[in-house]
Amino acid sequence: MGAHAGVVSEQTTILIVLGKTVEVATMDFTEKLRLHGQADENRYFAELDRKLIDAMHEKQKHEDEVLKRIQAENFDLNNTADAK
């Protein structure tokens, strides 16, 4: 008992395996190329998003460090002024 296949359309293939009919969806070549291109594009923009998020985190870290230095300087100036 083998498998017999019949093509219904470019998108659907009917397989008869062990007396049971199974419909299998297939893709044509242009659809595969389109999906491959879309996957490449998704990977490119995901990498770009990761780089932008990393840059935003670095900027936030730098700004936090600057703010801490300013607050420390202001604290020192206030303590110096109070001591006089």
Summary of the structure (lengths in Angstrom):
residues: 84
radius of gyration: 32.1
end to end distance: 102.3
largest distance: 102.3
contacts: 161
relative contact order: 0.07
helix: 65%
strand: 20%
